Amino acid sequence: MRTSLHLSSTSTSTTTATNLNPKAISTVTGHPIHANPSTETQRLPAKTIAPPPKAQSRLRPTIEPVLFPDSISVSQEKQQNLFQKLAVSALDPIEVSLIVSLERRRILPKTVDPEVQLLGNFAPVQECPVRHGLEVVGHVSDCLHGIYLRNGANPMFEPTGGHHLSDGDGMIHAIKLGSGNQASYCCRYTRTSRLAQQAALGRQVFPKLIGELNGWLGLARLMLFVTRGGVGFIDESRGIGLANVGLIYFNGRLLALSEDDLPYHVKINGDGDLETIGQFSFSGQLESSMTSLPKVDPKMGDL
């Protein structure tokens, strides 16, 4: 079966696990990997996205929740005590009937309008388990091997209000090249504490820093978030970051970064798949968030 790659272009940072030249890889929506493409190959047309009918929801296309492992997708509703259930039953109607209703009525600037921010090549994509034996047009040089990684924002749930490109959940794309013209691809969400809690609830409960925390409606969302944390419905103490900005390979670990949380250790499995291990604090040395674009000293090896 012919397999092609569909990569989101919302990435803000890339890194390489080995000496892999990213310029040798060209991806076109709807077409396979092109290694050292010919002139004819470069002229392959990209698929155009037909305008959706007006009857569709505000976000196009609609985002379907990703399927998580059982350890993450267990509903938190069963674990709530009576007080938490009463608090949630009082807070949810406030969010839906007041905050969300008013947000949908106002005209959003293009910088936080989901209809602008998440269309075309910036539309969210679903997780893709590792796919082996991809078709390669051309030939992958024998000296070109390793994994090319890119990190970017990819929201799991449809925004109910404003949404900026940087508000999406972190997703890493991985292309693995090997000898014999072999290539594989996968994309995985970084399992942050924020993502795991929202996936378990089946909806967004953490506010979006850029798209939603604006004006008095933003203040209302912030108060709602604080109240939910106060009654124990969510646990913000484990981190609220998205891990959607940077990637760095340091001391044998791949770290996904954003400046609102600790780094997240992501393991590259032998078959080229990605697995989130958890937050990484450098053996307890890091007690707060750090820059999302760190550099490694080439002489000393320090981060």
C-alpha positions as CSV (number, residue, x, y, z in Angstrom):
1,M,0.0,0.0,0.0
2,R,1.3,3.4,-1.0
3,T,2.0,5.5,2.2
4,S,2.6,9.2,2.1
5,L,3.3,11.8,4.8
6,H,1.1,14.6,6.0
7,L,3.1,17.0,8.2
8,S,1.8,20.0,10.0
9,S,3.8,23.2,9.4
10,T,3.2,24.7,12.8
11,S,6.6,23.7,14.1
12,T,8.7,26.3,15.8
13,S,11.8,24.2,16.5
14,T,13.7,21.2,15.1
15,T,16.6,19.0,16.2
16,T,18.5,16.0,14.9
17,A,19.3,12.9,16.9
18,T,22.2,12.1,14.5
19,N,23.9,13.9,11.6
20,L,20.9,14.0,9.5
21,N,20.6,16.9,7.0
22,P,17.0,18.1,7.0
23,K,17.5,19.8,3.6
24,A,17.7,16.4,2.0
25,I,14.1,15.7,2.9
26,S,11.3,17.4,1.0
27,T,7.6,16.7,2.0
28,V,4.6,17.8,0.0
29,T,1.1,17.3,1.3
30,G,-0.3,14.2,-0.3
31,H,3.0,12.9,-1.7
32,P,5.7,10.6,-0.3
33,I,9.2,11.5,0.9
34,H,11.4,12.9,-1.8
35,A,15.1,12.3,-1.3
36,N,17.3,14.3,-3.7
37,P,14.3,15.1,-5.9
38,S,14.6,15.7,-9.6
39,T,13.2,18.7,-11.3
40,E,10.1,16.9,-12.3
41,T,9.5,15.7,-8.8
42,Q,9.8,19.2,-7.4
43,R,6.9,20.2,-9.7
44,L,4.5,17.8,-8.1
45,P,1.4,19.9,-7.2
46,A,0.3,20.1,-3.6
47,K,-3.3,19.1,-2.8
48,T,-5.6,22.1,-2.4
49,I,-8.1,22.2,0.4
50,A,-11.6,22.8,-0.8
51,P,-13.5,25.5,1.2
52,P,-15.8,23.8,3.8
53,P,-19.5,24.4,3.8
54,K,-20.8,27.2,5.9
55,A,-22.8,24.9,8.0
56,Q,-19.7,23.4,9.7
57,S,-18.5,24.4,13.1
58,R,-16.2,27.4,13.8
59,L,-13.1,25.2,13.6
60,R,-12.5,23.4,10.3
61,P,-11.8,20.6,10.3
62,T,-13.2,19.4,13.6
63,I,-10.6,17.9,15.9
64,E,-11.3,14.4,17.1
65,P,-9.8,13.4,20.5
66,V,-6.8,11.2,20.1
67,L,-6.9,7.7,21.5
68,F,-4.7,7.4,24.6
69,P,-3.4,4.3,26.4
70,D,-5.7,3.0,29.1
71,S,-3.4,4.5,31.8
72,I,-4.2,8.0,30.6
73,S,-7.7,7.7,29.2
74,V,-9.4,6.6,32.4
75,S,-12.1,9.1,33.3
76,Q,-11.4,11.3,36.3
77,E,-15.2,11.7,36.9
78,K,-15.3,8.4,38.7
79,Q,-12.6,9.5,41.1
80,Q,-14.3,12.7,42.2
81,N,-15.8,13.0,45.6
82,L,-19.2,14.5,46.3
83,F,-17.9,18.0,46.9
84,Q,-16.0,18.0,43.7
85,K,-19.0,16.8,41.7
86,L,-21.2,19.5,43.2
87,A,-18.5,22.2,42.4
88,V,-18.2,20.9,38.8
89,S,-22.0,20.8,38.3
90,A,-22.1,24.5,39.3
91,L,-19.0,25.6,37.3
92,D,-19.6,23.9,34.0
93,P,-22.9,25.7,33.3
94,I,-21.2,29.0,34.0
95,E,-18.5,28.2,31.5
96,V,-20.9,27.0,28.8
97,S,-23.8,29.5,29.1
98,L,-21.8,32.6,30.0
99,I,-18.1,32.5,29.0
100,V,-18.3,30.3,25.9
101,S,-21.6,31.9,24.7
102,L,-20.2,35.4,25.0
103,E,-16.9,34.4,23.3
104,R,-18.7,33.0,20.3
105,R,-20.5,36.3,19.8
106,R,-17.6,38.6,19.7
107,I,-15.5,39.2,16.5
108,L,-12.0,37.8,17.1
109,P,-8.9,39.4,15.6
110,K,-7.1,37.2,13.0
111,T,-4.2,36.5,15.4
112,V,-6.5,34.5,17.8
113,D,-9.3,33.4,15.4
114,P,-9.4,29.6,15.0
115,E,-10.8,30.0,11.5
116,V,-7.6,31.7,10.5
117,Q,-5.0,30.1,12.8
118,L,-6.0,26.5,12.2
119,L,-6.8,26.3,8.5
120,G,-5.0,24.8,5.5
121,N,-1.5,23.6,6.3
122,F,-1.9,24.7,9.9
123,A,-4.9,22.4,10.6
124,P,-4.5,19.9,13.4
125,V,-3.6,16.3,12.6
126,Q,-4.2,13.1,14.4
127,E,-1.5,11.0,16.1
128,C,0.1,8.5,13.7
129,P,1.7,5.3,15.0
130,V,5.0,4.5,13.4
131,R,4.7,3.5,9.8
132,H,7.6,1.5,8.2
133,G,8.4,0.9,4.6
134,L,7.5,4.3,3.3
135,E,7.9,4.9,-0.4
136,V,11.0,7.0,-1.2
137,V,11.2,8.8,-4.5
138,G,14.9,8.9,-5.4
139,H,17.6,7.4,-3.3
140,V,18.6,8.0,0.4
141,S,22.4,8.3,0.5
142,D,24.1,5.6,2.6
143,C,25.8,8.2,4.8
144,L,22.4,9.8,5.6
145,H,20.9,7.9,8.5
146,G,19.2,8.8,11.8
147,I,16.0,10.6,12.9
148,Y,14.8,14.0,11.9
149,L,12.5,15.5,14.5
150,R,10.3,18.5,14.6
151,N,8.1,19.9,17.4
152,G,5.0,22.1,17.1
153,A,1.6,23.0,18.4
154,N,-1.3,20.8,17.5
155,P,-4.5,21.2,19.6
156,M,-6.3,18.1,20.7
157,F,-9.7,19.6,21.2
158,E,-11.6,22.2,19.2
159,P,-11.2,25.7,20.6
160,T,-14.3,27.1,22.3
161,G,-12.9,30.7,22.1
162,G,-9.8,32.4,20.9
163,H,-6.9,30.3,19.8
164,H,-3.3,31.4,18.8
165,L,-1.0,29.1,16.8
166,S,1.2,28.7,19.9
167,D,-1.7,27.5,22.1
168,G,-1.8,24.0,20.8
169,D,-0.6,20.9,22.5
170,G,2.9,19.7,21.7
171,M,3.3,17.1,19.0
172,I,6.6,15.7,17.7
173,H,7.0,14.4,14.2
174,A,9.8,11.8,13.5
175,I,11.2,10.6,10.2
176,K,13.7,7.8,10.6
177,L,16.1,7.0,7.7
178,G,18.2,3.9,7.4
179,S,20.4,1.9,5.1
180,G,18.8,0.3,2.0
181,N,16.5,3.2,1.2
182,Q,14.4,2.6,4.3
183,A,12.2,5.3,5.8
184,S,9.6,5.4,8.6
185,Y,7.4,8.1,10.1
186,C,5.3,8.8,13.2
187,C,3.9,11.7,15.1
188,R,3.0,11.7,18.8
189,Y,1.6,14.1,21.3
190,T,4.0,14.8,24.2
191,R,2.1,13.5,27.2
192,T,2.3,16.5,29.4
193,S,0.4,16.7,32.7
194,R,-2.0,19.2,31.1
195,L,-2.7,17.0,28.1
196,A,-3.2,13.9,30.2
197,Q,-5.7,15.6,32.5
198,Q,-7.7,17.0,29.6
199,A,-7.6,13.7,27.7
200,A,-9.0,12.0,30.8
201,L,-11.8,14.5,31.0
202,G,-12.5,14.5,27.3
203,R,-12.4,18.3,27.0
204,Q,-10.3,21.4,27.5
205,V,-10.2,22.8,31.1
206,F,-6.8,24.6,31.1
207,P,-7.0,28.2,29.6
208,K,-5.0,29.1,26.6
209,L,-2.5,31.8,27.5
210,I,-2.6,33.8,24.3
211,G,-5.9,33.1,22.7
212,E,-8.2,33.1,25.8
213,L,-6.7,35.2,28.6
214,N,-7.7,38.6,27.2
215,G,-10.1,41.1,28.6
216,W,-12.7,40.5,31.2
217,L,-13.7,37.1,29.6
218,G,-10.0,36.1,30.0
219,L,-10.2,37.1,33.6
220,A,-13.4,35.0,34.0
221,R,-11.6,32.0,32.5
222,L,-8.7,32.5,34.8
223,M,-10.9,32.6,37.9
224,L,-12.7,29.5,36.7
225,F,-9.4,27.7,36.3
226,V,-8.2,28.7,39.8
227,T,-11.6,27.6,41.3
228,R,-11.3,24.2,39.6
229,G,-7.8,23.8,40.9
230,G,-8.9,24.8,44.4
231,V,-11.6,22.1,44.6
232,G,-9.2,19.5,43.3
233,F,-11.0,19.0,39.9
234,I,-7.6,19.6,38.2
235,D,-4.1,19.5,39.5
236,E,-2.1,22.5,38.2
237,S,0.8,21.7,40.6
238,R,2.0,19.0,38.2
239,G,2.6,21.6,35.5
240,I,0.5,23.5,32.9
241,G,3.0,23.5,30.1
242,L,2.4,22.5,26.5
243,A,6.0,21.3,25.5
244,N,5.3,22.6,22.0
245,V,8.3,24.9,21.2
246,G,11.8,23.4,21.3
247,L,13.6,20.1,21.1
248,I,17.1,19.3,22.3
249,Y,19.1,16.1,22.5
250,F,21.2,16.4,25.6
251,N,23.1,13.8,27.6
252,G,21.4,10.9,25.9
253,R,17.9,12.3,26.3
254,L,15.5,14.0,23.9
255,L,13.8,16.9,25.7
256,A,10.6,18.6,24.6
257,L,10.5,22.2,25.8
258,S,8.2,25.2,26.4
259,E,8.9,28.1,28.7
260,D,5.8,27.4,30.9
261,D,6.9,24.1,32.4
262,L,9.8,21.7,33.1
263,P,11.2,19.8,30.1
264,Y,9.6,16.5,29.1
265,H,11.8,13.5,28.4
266,V,10.7,11.8,25.2
267,K,12.2,8.4,24.4
268,I,12.9,7.3,20.8
269,N,12.2,3.6,20.7
270,G,14.1,1.2,18.5
271,D,11.5,1.1,15.8
272,G,11.4,4.9,15.5
273,D,8.3,5.4,17.7
274,L,8.1,8.1,20.4
275,E,7.2,7.6,24.0
276,T,6.8,10.3,26.7
277,I,8.7,9.3,29.9
278,G,7.7,12.3,32.0
279,Q,9.0,15.6,33.3
280,F,12.7,15.9,33.6
281,S,14.3,18.1,36.3
282,F,18.0,17.2,35.8
283,S,18.0,15.0,39.0
284,G,16.2,17.6,41.0
285,Q,18.5,20.5,40.0
286,L,15.7,22.3,38.1
287,E,12.8,23.6,40.2
288,S,11.1,25.9,37.7
289,S,10.6,26.3,34.0
290,M,13.5,27.0,31.7
291,T,14.2,28.5,28.3
292,S,12.6,26.6,25.4
293,L,15.6,27.1,23.1
294,P,18.7,26.2,25.1
295,K,22.1,25.7,23.5
296,V,24.8,23.1,24.2
297,D,28.4,24.3,24.7
298,P,30.3,22.5,21.9
299,K,33.5,22.4,24.0
300,M,32.3,21.7,27.5
301,G,29.2,19.8,26.7
302,D,27.2,21.9,29.2
303,L,23.6,22.9,28.5
